Amino acid sequence: NADMGSGSGNDKTEVAAQVASVWLQIKVKNVSLQM
């Protein structure tokens, strides 16, 4: 991320993508723990 300050819309999209990826990792871990 070379341009952190520019483009507030992109920042929101990036944060949403990061949150989604973390949520996915947690969900996968929970599923694998149940198995």
N, C-alpha and C positions, 0 to 999 in steps of 0.2 A: 504494500500500500504506500506508494510514493506520495500521492496527494491525499492526505488525510483531511485537510481543512476544506478543500474545494468540493462543491457538490453535496449539499445537505441531503438531497434525495438519495444519492448513492450510499451515503453513510447509513441511512435508515435501512436500505436494502441489505447492506453488508451485515449490519447488526442482526437483522431478521434471519439472514442465512446462517450466521454463527449460532444463534439461539436454536434454530431448527436442527443444525448438525449436532449440537451438544445434546439436545432432547432426544435425537435419534440414537445417539451413542448410549445414553442412559437406558432408553427403552430396549435396545438390543441386549445390553448387559442384564437387565432384569429378566428378559425372556430366556437368555442362556442360563441364568441362575436357576430359573424354574425347571429347566430341562435337566 
